[in-house]
Amino acid sequence: MVALSARGRMVAAGGRLQRRKRQRIDWILWGVPLGLTFVAGILIASTQREAEYAEWYQHWITAAVGMALALLLARVPLQRLQSLQWPIYGLTVASLIAVRVIGTSALGAQSWINIGGFYVQPSEFAKVAAILLLAWVLARYPVERPVDLVRPAAVIGLPWVLVFIQPDLGTSLVFAAVLLTMLFWAGMPLAWVVLLLSPLATAILSGTLPWALAGWIPLMGWVAWRSLPWKQLALSVVLAVQGIFALATPWLWSHGLKPHQRDRLVMFLDPSKDPLGGGYHLLQSKVGIGSGGLWGTGLMNGMLTKLRFIPEQHTDFIFSAVGEETGFIGSTLMVLAYALLCHRLLQIASRARTDVESLVVVGVGAMLMFQVVVNIFMTIGLGPITGIPLPWVSYGRSAMLVNFISLGLCASVARRGRETQRWW
């Protein structure tokens, strides 16, 4: 009887141990990306039903490799990567320079390097390298004065310029979103974030509603006067910058952007102006999403997807296949899945043990969620077409690997964060 009781206690203890192990699995952090990847493989296969090639299975193969890397990184404390931050950053910058020399062009941009038959996109890996180094810089040198912005701006500015001149406008916007989000999380006042964004708003207004500048520029001057030190100097600099952007935007629009970039930025306002050219993608995307109705046509049953009405649908316009084949319900569930993942990343960041770890997670979250918002907006006609992929859903090997590498970094922070319970 005693032996039986001892054996029962051992079994019970083993069960409790197994339950604790299961509780350590972060179902949201791992489950959402894996679920999205699984569904994406089916959607990509649907877009290629009438094609002479099939790449959907490569989506899952790349995801498997990425998952292995993520699990490996999840077991490595971020402190061990600190000594590698500068070499990683330098390597990615060197690869971006190499793109200009030996890169391969496609779809109007020279963004890929052919390595043994595999096309690698260095700009994707540069995002993670910039996040790692920027987190360390912001943790060591907090932004307490305007001059403190020089270091983080330099970290992001170099890869941003190299990506922008490829030209890859979409990815360059991701760098800007990551910088502003990490600056705000690091404690920079919200008014400073507004001032940093204000030149973009000034450029947009100068090209669309120039009369509104009469109120916008003085407003930014007032914000600078209230929030910045050395008020007279700050006011002069802010007004000068606003004036430069207001005057230079027309010239930059005509000479600084490629024709296809200009078309992408304005065609979403009225794609019917060029239904067979610049507006074709957007018009067909909206038709496909609308045809899905409430419940969709079912996976592998979308007619517009089957007949390949939308070029490159398996990459940047994969959300149109989501809308057609899963309908409003499926599209909403996908958006909610991304929102749930964003909430989980914010939890991990708020419970991180160090500022560096917290900033890394916030940077990854900003990178992913900015891409989600921009991609979905451009497929439904609420934003310009910028060529940004949908994380874990759009086909793209470099982007998939980077997404899982980022996931592994966040999992590493979560494993060592100030929490022991699971979050569903």
C-alpha positions, -999 to 999 in steps of 0.1 A, spaced: 0 0 0 29 23 8 46 15 -24 14 21 -43 10 54 -26 46 64 -34 40 55 -70 8 75 -71 27 106 -58 54 102 -84 27 100 -112 10 130 -98 43 149 -96 51 140 -131 17 152 -143 22 185 -125 56 188 -142 40 182 -176 13 207 -169 39 233 -160 58 226 -192 27 231 -212 20 263 -194 53 277 -205 42 274 -241 32 309 -253 2 299 -274 -4 333 -288 32 342 -297 37 309 -315 2 299 -324 -9 331 -344 21 331 -368 20 293 -373 -18 295 -380 -13 323 -404 15 305 -422 -6 273 -425 -36 292 -440 -13 312 -462 1 280 -479 -34 271 -489 -42 305 -502 -9 307 -522 -17 273 -537 -51 286 -547 -35 316 -565 -14 291 -585 -40 266 -595 -38 277 -632 -1 286 -632 26 266 -648 46 266 -615 39 259 -579 56 277 -550 31 272 -522 50 243 -506 81 265 -505 62 288 -483 59 260 -457 94 248 -462 108 283 -456 85 286 -425 99 254 -411 135 267 -415 124 300 -399 107 282 -371 138 262 -363 158 295 -362 132 311 -340 133 282 -315 170 284 -314 170 322 -308 143 318 -281 168 299 -260 195 325 -263 194 355 -240 196 388 -258 226 399 -237 246 373 -256 239 390 -289 250 424 -276 286 419 -287 273 409 -322 251 439 -328 277 460 -346 290 432 -367 254 422 -377 246 458 -385 278 463 -405 271 431 -425 236 441 -434 248 476 -445 275 460 -466 249 437 -482 227 467 -490 257 484 -507 264 451 -526 228 452 -539 237 484 -558 267 466 -574 256 430 -580 219 431 -572 191 417 -593 162 439 -604 126 430 -604 93 450 -604 112 483 -607 135 478 -578 171 464 -574 166 447 -541 178 411 -544 212 393 -544 214 359 -561 233 335 -538 236 300 -552 203 302 -570 185 317 -540 174 353 -541 180 371 -508 166 405 -500 190 422 -476 166 450 -468 145 426 -449 174 415 -427 185 451 -423 152 458 -404 161 434 -376 197 445 -375 186 481 -371 161 472 -343 188 454 -323 213 482 -326 187 510 -321 175 493 -289 210 493 -274 216 529 -284 183 542 -269 188 522 -237 223 536 -232 217 571 -245 182 582 -237 166 610 -258 164 638 -233 174 667 -256 169 672 -293 206 667 -299 202 631 -286 182 623 -317 214 623 -337 225 588 -327 192 569 -333 186 588 -365 221 578 -378 214 541 -369 182 541 -390 193 567 -415 221 547 -432 201 516 -441 170 538 -448 189 557 -475 204 525 -490 169 510 -492 152 541 -505 176 544 -535 170 508 -546 142 522 -549 121 504 -523 97 530 -508 77 505 -488 105 490 -468 120 525 -462 87 535 -446 90 505 -422 123 519 -410 107 553 -402 78 536 -384 102 515 -363 123 546 -354 93 567 -342 77 539 -322 109 530 -304 117 567 -297 83 571 -281 86 538 -261 120 550 -249 104 581 -234 106 608 -260 77 633 -256 47 628 -279 50 664 -291 85 656 -304 70 626 -323 45 650 -339 72 674 -349 92 646 -365 62 635 -385 52 670 -394 74 674 -425 56 644 -441 23 661 -434 36 693 -448 47 676 -480 13 660 -484 -5 692 -478 17 711 -502 8 688 -530 -29 684 -521 -42 713 -500 -16 740 -502 -39 766 -486 -40 745 -454 -3 752 -449 -13 787 -436 -27 770 -405 -5 739 -403 29 756 -403 21 781 -375 6 752 -355 39 732 -357 57 764 -347 35 766 -316 42 730 -307 79 736 -310 77 767 -288 58 748 -261 78 715 -261 114 723 -271 143 740 -253 160 771 -267 126 783 -279 136 809 -304 161 787 -320 137 757 -320 110 779 -335 133 791 -363 145 756 -372 110 741 -372 96 768 -394 126 766 -418 122 728 -421 85 732 -428 91 758 -454 118 737 -471 95 707 -474 66 728 -486 87 743 -514 107 712 -523 79 687 -525 67 697 -560 103 693 -573 109 660 -555 76 647 -568 86 653 -604 123 644 -601 128 623 -569 103 595 -575 101 570 -603 69 571 -625 57 538 -610 62 551 -575 41 582 -583 14 560 -598 13 538 -567 10 568 -543 -19 585 -560 -37 558 -580 -56 546 -549 -75 579 -548 -91 571 -582 -79 538 -597 -106 541 -625 -85 568 -641 -62 540 -654 -82 507 -651 -58 488 -674 -26 503 -660 -17 517 -626 -52 511 -612 -56 475 -624 -42 458 -593 -64 478 -569 -96 475 -589 -92 437 -592 -83 434 -556 -114 453 -545 -136 432 -568 -121 400 -554 -125 410 -518 -161 422 -524 -170 390 -542 -163 370 -511 -193 383 -493 -198 373 -456 -185 338 -456 -164 337 -488 -163 311 -516 -143 286 -496 -106 278 -497 -94 268 -532 -127 279 -547 -122 316 -555 -128 322 -592 -109 355 -595 -80 339 -576 -81 308 -598 -82 328 -631 -53 350 -618 -70 383 -624 -47 399 -599 -10 398 -609 15 389 -581 -15 380 -559 5 355 -539 29 382 -526 17 417 -518 -19 412 -527 -26 379 -509 -52 396 -487 -74 398 -517 -74 360 -518 -83 361 -481 -113 383 -488 -125 363 -517 -121 328 -503 -128 334 -466 -151 364 -468 -157 391 -443 -156 366 -414 -123 352 -424 -107 386 -431 -119 398 -397 -105 368 -379 -72 374 -396 -71 410 -385 -81 400 -349 -53 374 -349 -28 402 -357 -43 424 -330 -40 396 -305 -4 391 -314 2 429 -311 -13 428 -276 9 399 -266 40 417 -279 31 447 -258 27 425 -227 61 410 -233 77 444 -238 61 458 -206 73 428 -186 109 427 -200 137 427 -175 158 453 -193 152 483 -214 171 468 -243 148 437 -244 117 459 -241 128 481 -269 136 451 -292 101 437 -287 85 471 -294 106 475 -325 96 441 -338 59 448 -330 61 482 -348 78 465 -378 51 438 -381 20 458 -373 30 487 -396 33 461 -425 0 446 -416 -19 479 -416 -2 492 -448 -7 460 -467 -44 456 -458 -51 492 -464 -35 491 -499 -55 460 -509 -88 475 -499 -81 509 -514 -75 529 -483 -38 535 -489 -13 537 -517 3 506 -532 38 504 -516 49 468 -521 49 458 -484 42 421 -477 17 408 -452 37 390 -424 36 352 -425 9 353 -453 26 369 -483 50 346 -502 86 357 -498 114 337 -484 135 365 -470 105 382 -453 94 348 -438 128 341 -423 130 376 -409 95 374 -394 104 341 -376 138 355 -365 120 384 -350 96 360 -333 125 341 -318 139 373 -303 106 382 -287 102 346 -274 137 350 -258 125 381 -240 93 364 -229 111 334 -214 131 356 -192 104 383 -185 89 392 -152 60 367 -155 54 331 -148 18 326 -159 6 318 -194 -13 344 -215 -39 331 -239 
